[in-house]
């Protein structure tokens, strides 16, 4: 009879231990399932990107379950960055990214903002350019042709009212470089963008002025209508325009496509046409450009 209390205590202890194990197991399962729901982007040192769900990770490697190539093991020393995918970069459950290149069309820019440290270069058939985000929403850039004429500096500040309404204020200033450093000009503009980094439409307008050191002349208003529409996971339709509403009005229309399999690079091509007095004249050289995140 004296063993009954001891047996009863042992049974209670075993029962409590079992309940603790069940509760712990449930917590473990919950945490694992919670992590599975979070999509991550893993960027290697060479710029290669993997997007998927982290199954496990330790001090040596990360096991990632991707939608494209299945499970992949990435050594820790090859990884430059791991970050959780923001929900605003998702569309219908698919990652589409908040590509900083979306702030640019062929010639014009828009009101979409960039974050400090987000920099990019654009190499085209006509010349190179680079843009640096010195502070959130504020960028400084420079562009020229392959012969160094003209030399142009770009400043832009962006701000937004909500997720789908953005504004940009900017100025372009430059000279004819070695041809004539005394001939300088500038363009002040503003833009309104409706949409986001995936699909957007932008209306821009501004005034330009030039001087040769003696005479100063200004232009009639300049306008632009541009936009971007996502056609698929890696391709977007891009349209741009440049409209001069002066005494002899004309317009340049530029439709094209942009391909991007990574947020670090993209390629776009298109064709330009000039509309003068109601007649469309095709421009013989295509608009080719390579975007690179730097």
PEPE-V481665 format. One record per pair of residues at least 12 apart in sequence whose ideal C-beta (glycine too) atoms are under 10 Angstrom apart, sorted by the first residue. I is the first residue (numbers start at 1). J is the second residue. D is the distance in Angstrom with one decimal. If there is no record, write none. Layout:
I & J & D
I & J & D
This chain:
32 & 55 & 9.0
32 & 56 & 9.5
35 & 53 & 7.7
35 & 54 & 6.6
35 & 55 & 8.7
35 & 56 & 9.6
36 & 53 & 5.4
36 & 54 & 8.4
36 & 55 & 7.9
36 & 65 & 8.4
37 & 53 & 7.9
38 & 53 & 7.2
38 & 54 & 7.7
38 & 84 & 5.6
38 & 85 & 7.8
39 & 51 & 6.7
39 & 52 & 7.0
39 & 53 & 6.4
39 & 54 & 9.2
39 & 67 & 9.4
39 & 84 & 7.2
39 & 85 & 4.3
39 & 86 & 9.5
39 & 87 & 9.3
39 & 89 & 9.1
39 & 90 & 7.5
39 & 93 & 9.2
39 & 94 & 9.8
39 & 95 & 6.3
40 & 52 & 6.9
40 & 53 & 7.1
40 & 54 & 5.4
40 & 57 & 9.7
40 & 62 & 8.8
40 & 64 & 7.3
40 & 82 & 6.0
40 & 83 & 6.8
40 & 84 & 5.6
40 & 85 & 6.4
40 & 95 & 10.0
41 & 64 & 9.7
41 & 81 & 8.0
41 & 82 & 7.6
41 & 83 & 5.9
41 & 84 & 8.0
41 & 85 & 5.7
41 & 86 & 9.8
41 & 89 & 8.8
41 & 95 & 7.4
41 & 97 & 8.4
41 & 263 & 8.1
42 & 54 & 8.2
42 & 57 & 9.7
42 & 62 & 6.4
42 & 64 & 5.9
42 & 66 & 9.2
42 & 72 & 9.0
42 & 74 & 6.0
42 & 78 & 9.6
42 & 79 & 6.1
42 & 80 & 8.8
42 & 81 & 7.5
42 & 82 & 5.3
42 & 83 & 8.5
43 & 79 & 7.3
43 & 80 & 5.1
43 & 81 & 4.5
43 & 82 & 7.7
43 & 83 & 8.2
43 & 262 & 9.0
43 & 263 & 8.6
43 & 264 & 7.8
44 & 74 & 6.9
44 & 75 & 9.2
44 & 78 & 5.1
44 & 79 & 6.0
44 & 80 & 6.2
44 & 81 & 8.9
45 & 77 & 8.4
45 & 78 & 5.8
45 & 79 & 7.3
45 & 80 & 4.9
45 & 81 & 9.4
46 & 78 & 7.9
46 & 80 & 8.6
47 & 80 & 8.3
47 & 262 & 7.1
47 & 263 & 9.8
47 & 264 & 5.1
47 & 265 & 7.7
47 & 292 & 9.6
47 & 293 & 8.4
48 & 74 & 9.2
48 & 78 & 8.8
48 & 80 & 9.7
48 & 262 & 8.0
48 & 264 & 9.2
49 & 81 & 9.4
49 & 97 & 9.4
49 & 261 & 8.5
49 & 262 & 5.3
49 & 263 & 7.0
49 & 264 & 7.2
50 & 62 & 9.0
50 & 64 & 5.5
50 & 65 & 9.8
50 & 66 & 5.6
50 & 68 & 8.6
50 & 69 & 8.3
50 & 72 & 6.2
50 & 74 & 6.7
50 & 79 & 9.5
50 & 82 & 9.8
51 & 64 & 8.4
51 & 66 & 6.3
51 & 67 & 7.4
51 & 68 & 8.1
51 & 85 & 7.1
51 & 94 & 9.8
51 & 95 & 5.2
51 & 97 & 9.0
51 & 263 & 9.9
52 & 64 & 4.6
52 & 65 & 4.9
52 & 66 & 3.7
52 & 67 & 6.4
52 & 68 & 8.3
52 & 69 & 9.1
52 & 70 & 9.0
52 & 71 & 8.3
52 & 72 & 7.8
52 & 85 & 9.8
52 & 95 & 9.4
53 & 65 & 4.7
53 & 66 & 8.2
53 & 67 & 9.1
53 & 71 & 9.7
54 & 82 & 8.0
54 & 84 & 9.5
55 & 71 & 7.0
55 & 73 & 9.8
56 & 73 & 9.7
57 & 74 & 9.1
57 & 76 & 7.9
57 & 79 & 9.6
57 & 82 & 8.3
58 & 76 & 8.0
59 & 76 & 6.5
60 & 73 & 9.6
60 & 75 & 6.9
60 & 76 & 5.6
60 & 77 & 8.5
61 & 73 & 5.4
61 & 74 & 6.3
61 & 75 & 5.3
61 & 76 & 5.8
61 & 77 & 9.2
61 & 78 & 9.1
61 & 79 & 9.1
62 & 74 & 4.9
62 & 75 & 8.2
62 & 76 & 6.7
62 & 78 & 9.6
62 & 79 & 6.7
62 & 82 & 7.1
64 & 82 & 9.4
67 & 94 & 8.5
67 & 95 & 8.7
68 & 233 & 9.8
85 & 97 & 8.6
85 & 98 & 9.6
86 & 98 & 6.9
88 & 163 & 7.3
88 & 196 & 7.5
88 & 197 & 8.4
88 & 198 & 9.6
89 & 196 & 9.7
89 & 197 & 7.9
89 & 198 & 9.0
89 & 263 & 9.2
91 & 196 & 9.5
91 & 198 & 6.3
91 & 199 & 9.4
91 & 230 & 7.7
91 & 233 & 9.7
94 & 233 & 6.8
95 & 233 & 8.8
95 & 263 & 9.8
96 & 196 & 9.7
96 & 197 & 8.0
96 & 198 & 5.6
96 & 230 & 6.6
96 & 232 & 9.9
96 & 233 & 7.3
96 & 234 & 9.6
96 & 236 & 9.7
96 & 260 & 9.8
96 & 263 & 9.9
97 & 197 & 7.4
97 & 198 & 8.7
97 & 233 & 9.9
97 & 260 & 7.9
97 & 262 & 8.6
97 & 263 & 4.8
98 & 112 & 9.1
98 & 114 & 9.7
98 & 115 & 9.3
98 & 118 & 9.7
98 & 196 & 8.4
98 & 197 & 4.9
98 & 198 & 8.8
98 & 263 & 7.8
99 & 112 & 9.8
99 & 120 & 9.5
99 & 197 & 6.1
99 & 198 & 9.0
99 & 236 & 9.2
99 & 258 & 9.3
99 & 260 & 6.3
99 & 262 & 9.0
99 & 263 & 5.2
99 & 264 & 9.2
99 & 265 & 9.9
99 & 266 & 7.1
99 & 291 & 8.6
99 & 293 & 8.9
100 & 112 & 8.6
100 & 113 & 9.4
100 & 114 & 5.3
100 & 115 & 8.2
100 & 118 & 4.8
100 & 119 & 8.3
100 & 120 & 5.8
100 & 131 & 8.9
100 & 133 & 8.0
100 & 139 & 9.7
100 & 197 & 8.4
100 & 263 & 7.6
100 & 264 & 9.7
100 & 266 & 9.9
100 & 291 & 8.7
100 & 293 & 6.8
101 & 120 & 6.4
101 & 122 & 8.3
101 & 197 & 9.0
101 & 228 & 9.7
101 & 236 & 9.5
101 & 238 & 10.0
101 & 258 & 7.5
101 & 260 & 7.0
101 & 263 & 8.3
101 & 264 & 9.7
101 & 265 & 8.7
101 & 266 & 5.1
101 & 268 & 8.5
101 & 289 & 9.6
101 & 291 & 4.5
101 & 292 & 9.3
101 & 293 & 8.0
102 & 114 & 9.7
102 & 193 & 9.9
102 & 195 & 9.5
102 & 196 & 8.2
102 & 197 & 4.1
102 & 198 & 7.6
102 & 199 & 9.6
102 & 200 & 7.2
102 & 228 & 6.5
102 & 230 & 9.7
102 & 236 & 8.3
102 & 238 & 9.6
102 & 258 & 9.1
102 & 260 & 9.4
102 & 266 & 9.4
103 & 118 & 9.2
103 & 120 & 8.7
103 & 131 & 8.5
103 & 133 & 9.5
103 & 139 & 8.2
103 & 156 & 8.7
103 & 158 & 7.8
103 & 166 & 9.4
103 & 168 & 8.5
103 & 193 & 9.0
103 & 197 & 8.1
103 & 200 & 9.6
103 & 202 & 9.9
104 & 120 & 8.0
104 & 122 & 7.1
104 & 129 & 9.6
104 & 131 & 7.9
104 & 141 & 9.8
104 & 226 & 9.6
104 & 228 & 9.6
104 & 238 & 9.3
104 & 240 & 9.5
104 & 258 & 9.9
104 & 266 & 9.9
104 & 268 & 9.5
104 & 289 & 9.1
104 & 291 & 7.8
105 & 200 & 9.6
105 & 202 & 7.6
105 & 204 & 9.9
105 & 224 & 8.6
105 & 226 & 4.4
105 & 227 & 7.9
105 & 228 & 7.0
105 & 238 & 5.7
105 & 239 & 7.4
105 & 240 & 4.1
105 & 241 & 9.0
105 & 254 & 7.8
105 & 256 & 9.0
105 & 258 & 9.2
105 & 268 & 9.0
105 & 270 & 9.5
106 & 122 & 9.8
106 & 124 & 8.8
106 & 226 & 7.9
106 & 238 & 6.8
106 & 239 & 8.5
106 & 240 & 4.0
106 & 241 & 9.1
106 & 242 & 9.2
106 & 252 & 9.4
106 & 254 & 4.6
106 & 255 & 9.1
106 & 256 & 6.6
106 & 258 & 9.6
106 & 268 & 7.5
106 & 269 & 9.8
106 & 270 & 6.2
106 & 272 & 7.9
106 & 287 & 5.5
106 & 289 & 7.4
107 & 224 & 7.9
107 & 226 & 8.4
107 & 240 & 5.6
107 & 241 & 8.6
107 & 242 & 6.0
107 & 252 & 7.9
107 & 254 & 7.0
107 & 272 & 9.2
107 & 287 & 8.7
108 & 168 & 9.9
108 & 170 & 9.8
108 & 189 & 8.4
108 & 191 & 7.6
108 & 202 & 7.2
108 & 204 & 5.8
108 & 206 & 9.9
108 & 224 & 4.8
108 & 225 & 9.2
108 & 226 & 5.3
108 & 240 & 5.8
108 & 241 & 8.0
108 & 242 & 7.2
108 & 254 & 9.4
109 & 131 & 8.8
109 & 139 & 8.6
109 & 141 & 9.2
109 & 154 & 8.2
109 & 156 & 6.2
109 & 158 & 8.9
109 & 168 & 6.5
109 & 170 & 6.8
109 & 172 & 10.0
109 & 189 & 8.8
109 & 191 & 6.9
109 & 193 & 9.4
109 & 202 & 8.2
109 & 204 & 8.1
109 & 224 & 9.6
109 & 226 & 8.8
110 & 156 & 9.6
110 & 158 & 8.3
110 & 166 & 7.0
110 & 167 & 9.5
110 & 168 & 6.1
110 & 191 & 5.5
110 & 192 & 8.6
110 & 193 & 4.3
110 & 194 & 9.7
110 & 195 & 9.0
110 & 200 & 6.5
110 & 201 & 8.9
110 & 202 & 4.1
110 & 203 & 9.4
110 & 204 & 7.7
110 & 224 & 9.6
110 & 226 & 6.9
110 & 227 & 8.8
110 & 228 & 8.6
111 & 137 & 9.7
111 & 156 & 9.1
111 & 157 & 9.7
111 & 158 & 5.3
111 & 159 & 7.7
111 & 160 & 7.0
111 & 161 & 9.8
111 & 165 & 8.3
111 & 166 & 3.4
111 & 167 & 4.7
111 & 168 & 3.8
111 & 169 & 8.8
111 & 170 & 9.8
111 & 190 & 8.8
111 & 191 & 5.1
111 & 192 & 6.3
111 & 193 & 3.8
111 & 194 & 9.0
111 & 195 & 9.8
111 & 200 & 8.8
111 & 202 & 6.8
111 & 203 & 9.8
111 & 204 & 9.0
112 & 137 & 9.8
112 & 158 & 6.7
112 & 160 & 8.3
112 & 166 & 5.5
112 & 168 & 7.9
112 & 191 & 9.5
112 & 193 & 5.9
112 & 195 & 8.5
112 & 196 & 7.7
112 & 197 & 6.2
112 & 200 & 6.9
112 & 202 & 8.6
112 & 228 & 9.7
113 & 133 & 8.7
113 & 136 & 7.1
113 & 137 & 4.6
113 & 138 & 9.1
113 & 139 & 9.1
113 & 156 & 9.6
113 & 157 & 9.1
113 & 158 & 4.1
113 & 159 & 7.2
113 & 160 & 6.5
113 & 166 & 6.8
113 & 167 & 9.6
113 & 168 & 8.4
113 & 193 & 9.8
113 & 197 & 9.8
114 & 131 & 8.2
114 & 132 & 9.4
114 & 133 & 4.3
114 & 134 & 10.0
114 & 135 & 9.8
114 & 136 & 7.8
114 & 137 & 7.1
114 & 138 & 8.6
114 & 139 & 6.0
114 & 156 & 9.1
114 & 158 & 7.4
115 & 133 & 6.3
115 & 135 & 9.1
115 & 136 & 5.5
115 & 137 & 8.1
116 & 132 & 9.6
116 & 133 & 5.5
116 & 134 & 6.9
116 & 135 & 5.3
116 & 136 & 5.2
116 & 137 & 8.8
116 & 138 & 8.3
116 & 139 & 9.9
117 & 132 & 8.8
117 & 133 & 6.4
117 & 134 & 9.1
117 & 135 & 9.6
117 & 136 & 9.4
118 & 131 & 9.1
118 & 132 & 8.7
118 & 133 & 4.7
118 & 136 & 9.3
118 & 139 & 8.7
118 & 293 & 7.6
118 & 294 & 9.6
119 & 131 & 6.6
119 & 132 & 4.6
119 & 133 & 6.2
119 & 134 & 9.4
119 & 139 & 8.6
119 & 140 & 9.7
119 & 141 & 9.3
119 & 292 & 9.5
119 & 293 & 7.1
119 & 294 & 4.8
120 & 132 & 8.6
120 & 133 & 9.0
120 & 139 & 9.5
120 & 141 & 9.2
120 & 264 & 9.1
120 & 265 & 9.3
120 & 266 & 9.2
120 & 291 & 5.9
120 & 292 & 6.4
120 & 293 & 5.2
120 & 294 & 6.2
121 & 141 & 9.6
121 & 265 & 10.0
121 & 290 & 8.4
121 & 291 & 7.4
121 & 292 & 4.8
121 & 293 & 8.2
121 & 294 & 5.3
122 & 141 & 9.3
122 & 143 & 8.0
122 & 266 & 9.5
122 & 268 & 9.3
122 & 289 & 5.6
122 & 290 & 7.2
122 & 291 & 5.6
122 & 292 & 7.8
123 & 288 & 9.1
123 & 289 & 6.9
123 & 290 & 4.7
123 & 291 & 8.3
123 & 292 & 7.2
124 & 143 & 9.5
124 & 145 & 9.5
124 & 146 & 9.5
124 & 268 & 9.1
124 & 269 & 10.0
124 & 287 & 7.2
124 & 288 & 6.2
124 & 289 & 4.3
124 & 290 & 7.5
124 & 291 & 9.8
125 & 145 & 10.0
125 & 146 & 8.5
125 & 269 & 9.8
125 & 285 & 6.6
125 & 286 & 7.5
125 & 287 & 7.7
125 & 288 & 5.1
125 & 289 & 8.0
126 & 143 & 9.4
126 & 144 & 9.4
126 & 145 & 5.8
126 & 146 & 7.2
126 & 285 & 8.3
126 & 287 & 8.4
126 & 288 & 9.1
126 & 289 & 9.0
127 & 143 & 6.6
127 & 144 & 5.3
127 & 145 & 3.9
127 & 146 & 5.1
127 & 147 & 8.2
127 & 148 & 8.6
127 & 149 & 9.3
127 & 150 & 9.7
127 & 152 & 9.8
128 & 142 & 9.0
128 & 143 & 7.3
128 & 144 & 7.0
128 & 145 & 8.8
128 & 146 & 7.7
128 & 290 & 9.9
129 & 141 & 6.3
129 & 142 & 6.5
129 & 143 & 3.3
129 & 144 & 7.3
129 & 145 & 9.9
129 & 152 & 8.3
129 & 154 & 8.1
129 & 289 & 9.6
130 & 142 & 6.1
130 & 143 & 7.9
130 & 154 & 9.9
130 & 292 & 9.1
130 & 294 & 6.9
131 & 143 & 8.6
131 & 154 & 7.0
131 & 156 & 8.3
131 & 294 & 9.3
132 & 294 & 8.4
133 & 156 & 9.7
133 & 158 & 9.8
134 & 155 & 9.7
135 & 157 & 9.4
136 & 158 & 9.1
136 & 159 & 9.9
137 & 156 & 8.7
137 & 157 & 6.0
137 & 158 & 4.6
137 & 159 & 6.1
137 & 160 & 8.7
137 & 166 & 9.9
137 & 168 & 9.1
138 & 155 & 7.9
138 & 156 & 7.4
138 & 157 & 5.3
138 & 158 & 7.8
138 & 159 & 10.0
139 & 154 & 7.5
139 & 155 & 7.4
139 & 156 & 5.0
139 & 157 & 8.1
139 & 158 & 8.0
139 & 168 & 9.7
139 & 170 & 8.5
140 & 153 & 7.6
140 & 154 & 7.2
140 & 155 & 6.0
140 & 156 & 8.4
141 & 153 & 7.3
141 & 154 & 3.9
141 & 155 & 7.8
141 & 156 & 7.7
141 & 170 & 9.5
141 & 172 & 9.1
142 & 154 & 6.9
142 & 174 & 8.9
143 & 172 & 8.7
143 & 174 & 8.4
144 & 174 & 8.3
144 & 177 & 7.4
145 & 177 & 9.1
147 & 177 & 8.6
147 & 178 & 8.9
147 & 179 & 9.2
148 & 176 & 9.8
148 & 177 & 5.1
148 & 178 & 6.3
148 & 179 & 8.9
149 & 174 & 9.6
149 & 175 & 9.0
149 & 176 & 5.8
149 & 177 & 4.8
149 & 178 & 7.0
149 & 179 & 5.3
149 & 180 & 9.1
150 & 174 & 4.8
150 & 175 & 6.2
150 & 176 & 5.3
150 & 177 & 5.8
150 & 179 & 8.3
150 & 180 & 9.7
150 & 183 & 8.7
150 & 184 & 9.1
150 & 185 & 8.1
151 & 173 & 9.7
151 & 174 & 5.2
151 & 175 & 5.9
151 & 176 & 8.2
151 & 177 & 4.6
151 & 178 & 8.9
151 & 181 & 9.1
151 & 184 & 9.9
152 & 172 & 5.7
152 & 173 & 7.0
152 & 174 & 3.5
152 & 175 & 8.5
152 & 177 & 9.5
152 & 185 & 9.0
152 & 186 & 9.5
152 & 187 & 9.1
153 & 171 & 8.6
153 & 172 & 7.3
153 & 173 & 5.4
153 & 174 & 6.2
153 & 175 & 9.8
153 & 186 & 9.6
154 & 170 & 6.7
154 & 171 & 7.6
154 & 172 & 5.3
154 & 173 & 8.2
154 & 174 & 8.9
154 & 187 & 9.4
155 & 169 & 9.0
155 & 170 & 6.0
155 & 171 & 5.2
155 & 172 & 8.1
155 & 173 & 8.2
156 & 168 & 5.8
156 & 169 & 7.1
156 & 170 & 3.7
156 & 171 & 8.0
156 & 172 & 9.2
156 & 189 & 9.0
156 & 191 & 8.9
157 & 169 & 5.2
157 & 170 & 7.1
157 & 171 & 9.6
158 & 170 & 8.8
158 & 191 & 8.8
158 & 193 & 8.7
160 & 193 & 8.5
160 & 196 & 10.0
161 & 192 & 9.9
163 & 195 & 9.4
163 & 196 & 6.6
164 & 193 & 8.8
164 & 194 & 6.2
164 & 195 & 5.9
164 & 196 & 6.3
164 & 199 & 9.7
164 & 200 & 8.7
165 & 192 & 7.7
165 & 193 & 7.6
165 & 194 & 6.2
165 & 195 & 8.8
166 & 191 & 8.3
166 & 192 & 7.6
166 & 193 & 4.2
166 & 194 & 7.9
166 & 195 & 8.2
166 & 196 & 8.6
166 & 200 & 8.1
166 & 202 & 8.6
167 & 190 & 7.2
167 & 191 & 7.0
167 & 192 & 5.9
167 & 193 & 7.4
168 & 189 & 8.1
168 & 190 & 6.8
168 & 191 & 4.2
168 & 192 & 8.1
168 & 193 & 7.1
168 & 202 & 8.3
168 & 204 & 8.0
169 & 188 & 8.4
169 & 189 & 7.7
169 & 190 & 5.3
169 & 191 & 8.0
169 & 206 & 9.8
170 & 187 & 8.3
170 & 188 & 7.7
170 & 189 & 5.6
170 & 190 & 7.7
170 & 191 & 7.7
170 & 204 & 9.1
170 & 206 & 8.3
171 & 186 & 6.4
171 & 187 & 6.8
171 & 188 & 5.2
171 & 189 & 7.5
171 & 206 & 8.8
172 & 185 & 8.4
172 & 186 & 6.4
172 & 187 & 4.3
172 & 188 & 8.2
172 & 189 & 7.7
172 & 206 & 8.8
172 & 208 & 8.3
173 & 185 & 7.3
173 & 186 & 4.3
173 & 187 & 7.8
173 & 188 & 9.3
173 & 209 & 9.9
174 & 186 & 7.8
174 & 187 & 9.2
175 & 210 & 9.9
176 & 210 & 9.8
176 & 212 & 9.4
180 & 212 & 7.4
180 & 213 & 9.0
181 & 213 & 9.4
182 & 211 & 8.4
182 & 212 & 6.1
182 & 213 & 4.2
182 & 214 & 8.8
183 & 210 & 7.1
183 & 211 & 7.4
183 & 212 & 5.0
183 & 213 & 7.4
184 & 209 & 9.3
184 & 210 & 7.2
184 & 211 & 6.1
184 & 212 & 8.4
184 & 213 & 8.2
185 & 208 & 6.4
185 & 209 & 6.3
185 & 210 & 3.8
185 & 211 & 7.2
185 & 212 & 9.8
185 & 216 & 9.9
185 & 217 & 9.4
185 & 218 & 9.9
185 & 219 & 9.5
186 & 206 & 9.9
186 & 207 & 9.1
186 & 208 & 6.8
186 & 209 & 5.7
186 & 210 & 8.0
186 & 211 & 9.2
186 & 218 & 10.0
187 & 206 & 5.6
187 & 207 & 7.3
187 & 208 & 4.4
187 & 209 & 8.0
187 & 210 & 9.7
187 & 219 & 8.7
187 & 222 & 7.3
188 & 205 & 10.0
188 & 206 & 5.4
188 & 207 & 5.9
188 & 208 & 7.9
188 & 209 & 8.5
188 & 222 & 10.0
189 & 204 & 5.7
189 & 205 & 6.6
189 & 206 & 2.9
189 & 207 & 7.9
189 & 208 & 8.8
189 & 222 & 7.4
189 & 223 & 9.6
189 & 224 & 8.3
190 & 203 & 9.4
190 & 204 & 6.9
190 & 205 & 6.4
190 & 206 & 6.6
191 & 203 & 6.9
191 & 204 & 4.1
191 & 205 & 7.9
191 & 206 & 8.7
191 & 224 & 7.9
191 & 226 & 8.8
192 & 204 & 7.7
192 & 205 & 9.1
193 & 226 & 9.1
193 & 227 & 9.0
193 & 228 & 9.9
194 & 227 & 9.1
195 & 227 & 7.9
195 & 228 & 8.0
195 & 229 & 9.2
196 & 228 & 9.8
196 & 230 & 9.9
197 & 228 & 8.6
197 & 230 & 9.3
198 & 228 & 7.9
198 & 229 & 8.4
198 & 230 & 4.8
198 & 236 & 8.1
199 & 227 & 7.9
199 & 228 & 6.6
199 & 229 & 5.3
199 & 230 & 5.8
199 & 236 & 8.6
199 & 237 & 9.6
200 & 226 & 8.7
200 & 227 & 6.1
200 & 228 & 5.4
200 & 229 & 8.5
200 & 230 & 9.9
201 & 225 & 7.8
201 & 226 & 7.7
201 & 227 & 4.2
201 & 228 & 8.2
201 & 229 & 9.0
201 & 239 & 9.3
202 & 224 & 7.4
202 & 225 & 7.3
202 & 226 & 4.9
202 & 227 & 6.4
202 & 228 & 8.7
202 & 239 & 10.0
202 & 240 & 9.2
203 & 223 & 7.8
203 & 224 & 7.5
203 & 225 & 5.9
203 & 226 & 8.4
203 & 227 & 9.6
204 & 222 & 8.2
204 & 223 & 6.8
204 & 224 & 4.2
204 & 225 & 7.8
204 & 226 & 7.3
204 & 241 & 9.4
204 & 242 & 9.4
204 & 243 & 9.6
205 & 221 & 6.0
205 & 222 & 6.8
205 & 223 & 5.1
205 & 224 & 7.4
205 & 243 & 9.2
205 & 245 & 9.4
206 & 219 & 9.2
206 & 221 & 7.4
206 & 222 & 5.3
206 & 223 & 8.2
206 & 224 & 8.5
207 & 219 & 6.4
207 & 220 & 8.2
207 & 221 & 6.3
207 & 222 & 6.9
208 & 220 & 9.2
208 & 221 & 9.4
208 & 222 & 6.2
208 & 244 & 9.4
219 & 244 & 7.3
219 & 245 & 9.1
219 & 246 & 6.1
220 & 244 & 7.0
220 & 245 & 5.2
220 & 246 & 3.6
220 & 247 & 7.2
220 & 248 & 9.8
220 & 249 & 8.2
221 & 243 & 8.9
221 & 244 & 8.6
221 & 245 & 5.3
221 & 246 & 8.2
222 & 242 & 7.2
222 & 243 & 6.8
222 & 244 & 6.0
222 & 245 & 7.3
222 & 246 & 8.7
223 & 241 & 8.0
223 & 242 & 8.2
223 & 243 & 4.2
223 & 244 & 8.2
223 & 245 & 6.4
223 & 251 & 8.7
224 & 240 & 7.2
224 & 241 & 5.4
224 & 242 & 5.8
224 & 243 & 6.4
224 & 251 & 9.5
224 & 252 & 9.4
225 & 239 & 8.0
225 & 240 & 8.4
225 & 241 & 5.2
225 & 242 & 9.7
225 & 243 & 7.6
225 & 251 & 9.6
225 & 253 & 9.4
226 & 238 & 7.9
226 & 239 & 6.1
226 & 240 & 4.4
226 & 241 & 6.3
226 & 242 & 9.3
226 & 254 & 8.5
227 & 239 & 5.3
227 & 240 & 8.4
227 & 241 & 9.6
228 & 240 & 9.4
228 & 258 & 7.6
230 & 258 & 9.7
231 & 257 & 7.9
231 & 258 & 9.5
232 & 259 & 9.6
233 & 260 & 9.4
233 & 261 & 8.5
234 & 258 & 9.2
234 & 259 & 5.9
234 & 260 & 6.0
234 & 261 & 5.0
234 & 262 & 9.2
234 & 266 & 9.2
235 & 257 & 6.1
235 & 258 & 7.0
235 & 259 & 5.5
235 & 260 & 7.9
235 & 261 & 9.7
235 & 268 & 10.0
236 & 256 & 9.5
236 & 257 & 7.1
236 & 258 & 4.7
236 & 259 & 8.2
236 & 260 & 7.5
236 & 266 & 8.9
236 & 268 & 8.5
237 & 255 & 7.6
237 & 256 & 7.9
237 & 257 & 6.3
237 & 258 & 8.0
237 & 270 & 9.7
238 & 254 & 8.1
238 & 255 & 7.4
238 & 256 & 5.1
238 & 257 & 6.7
238 & 258 & 5.1
238 & 268 & 6.2
238 & 269 & 9.6
238 & 270 & 6.7
238 & 287 & 9.6
238 & 289 & 10.0
239 & 253 & 7.9
239 & 254 & 7.0
239 & 255 & 5.0
239 & 256 & 7.6
239 & 270 & 8.4
240 & 252 & 8.3
240 & 253 & 7.9
240 & 254 & 4.3
240 & 255 & 8.0
240 & 256 & 8.0
240 & 270 & 7.9
240 & 272 & 8.8
240 & 287 & 8.6
241 & 253 & 5.2
241 & 254 & 6.7
241 & 255 & 9.3
241 & 272 & 9.7
241 & 275 & 9.5
242 & 254 & 8.0
242 & 272 & 9.3
242 & 274 & 9.6
243 & 275 & 9.0
248 & 276 & 7.9
248 & 277 & 8.5
249 & 275 & 9.0
249 & 276 & 8.2
249 & 277 & 8.5
250 & 274 & 6.3
250 & 275 & 6.4
250 & 276 & 4.7
250 & 277 & 8.2
250 & 281 & 9.6
251 & 273 & 8.8
251 & 274 & 7.4
251 & 275 & 4.5
251 & 276 & 8.3
251 & 280 & 9.4
252 & 272 & 5.8
252 & 273 & 7.3
252 & 274 & 5.6
252 & 275 & 7.7
252 & 283 & 7.9
253 & 270 & 9.8
253 & 271 & 9.1
253 & 272 & 6.9
253 & 273 & 5.1
253 & 274 & 8.0
253 & 275 & 6.6
253 & 280 & 8.0
253 & 283 & 9.7
254 & 270 & 5.3
254 & 271 & 7.3
254 & 272 & 4.7
254 & 273 & 7.9
254 & 283 & 8.7
254 & 287 & 5.9
255 & 270 & 5.6
255 & 271 & 6.9
255 & 272 & 8.7
255 & 273 & 8.7
255 & 287 & 9.4
256 & 268 & 5.7
256 & 269 & 5.6
256 & 270 & 2.0
256 & 271 & 6.9
256 & 272 & 8.9
256 & 286 & 8.5
256 & 287 & 6.1
256 & 288 & 9.2
256 & 289 & 8.9
257 & 269 & 6.5
257 & 270 & 6.9
258 & 270 & 8.8
258 & 289 & 8.6
258 & 291 & 8.2
260 & 291 & 7.7
262 & 293 & 8.6
263 & 293 & 6.9
264 & 291 & 8.9
264 & 292 & 7.2
264 & 293 & 4.3
264 & 294 & 9.1
265 & 290 & 7.2
265 & 291 & 6.1
265 & 292 & 5.4
265 & 293 & 6.7
266 & 289 & 8.5
266 & 290 & 7.6
266 & 291 & 4.2
266 & 292 & 8.5
266 & 293 & 9.1
267 & 288 & 8.0
267 & 289 & 7.3
267 & 290 & 5.6
267 & 291 & 7.4
268 & 287 & 7.6
268 & 288 & 7.6
268 & 289 & 5.0
268 & 290 & 8.2
268 & 291 & 7.4
269 & 286 & 5.8
269 & 287 & 6.5
269 & 288 & 5.0
269 & 289 & 7.5
270 & 286 & 6.9
270 & 287 & 4.4
270 & 288 & 8.3
270 & 289 & 8.7
271 & 283 & 7.0
271 & 284 & 9.3
271 & 285 & 8.9
271 & 286 & 5.7
271 & 287 & 6.6
272 & 284 & 9.3
272 & 285 & 8.1
272 & 286 & 8.2
272 & 287 & 5.8
